[in-house]
Amino acid sequence: MADASGGSADQTVVILTGLSGGGKTAAAKLFEDLGYTVVDNLPGELLTGLAEMVSDDRQRFARVAVVVDIRAGDAPVALAAMREALEGRGIVPRIVFLEARDDIIIRRYSETRHRHPLGDGEGVASSIARERRLLEPIRREADVIIDTSDLSLRQLRERLFAQVATTARADQLAIQMISFGFKYGVPLEADLVFDVRFMQNPFYIPELRAHSGLTEPVQDYVLGQPITQRFLAFLHDFLGFTVPAYVGEGKTRLTIAIGCTGGYHRSIAITEALAAWLREQDLGPVAVFHRELDRT
């Protein structure tokens, strides 16, 4: 019997894809450490055969992670063929798309001295732009999108497995919430971005400065502001209207990013409050990540 978590009731299949330099190698190693059978760098024309093999021996391939990227040739076509082959056998794979900012990918290539797979003498930046265009159809179809630009290996592990384990009913969205600091950049995977820098900042209260938005004193300070309550009421109305509309249009995931200056006080407090409300409304499973929490 098929299961929305990415496989059958006793089988999990994850398709890892995304930009070169986006973190697929690290992610594949994390899946391998958890006992997944990891298949990497398989030519696109062999992926359908792999899907048949995975389906025919579900005990051997109970947990599988397949890396599909630009090296497969026409990656969107190859991935679509594999997905169709799996779904035709009652296996619903979970597609995870990893990406990063251009400057981060360029730095990673500089550090490893690897050649970009699309490199043809025009430079890494041009190769990245070309790859983004080629993989955009896959990105649109992905169940999970993760920006690895500022993630430690531990944070990547948490994000990956929280998202892979998240399932939503047909009438729900899988919702990912990210708090962040604008000074470090907006998360690439965000569908909706809300700026809470208009709220009074606990950073300027000496006794609150060292405490994050996860602590009760900071939450009391942020949530106790009348303007905060008006903003949350607006978000409740907005999301209560838009989430069912997204579901009606066939959208399966939604990433909401909430930012303040440093991502340590206001954005965390608001993210936690909004996540609690979303769970109460049963609009879908909610995963929360505080991107800048480990920076201090």
Order of alpha helices (4+ residues) and beta strands (2+ residues): beta-beta-beta-alpha-beta-alpha-beta-alpha-beta-alpha-alpha-beta-alpha-beta-beta-alpha-alpha-beta-alpha-beta
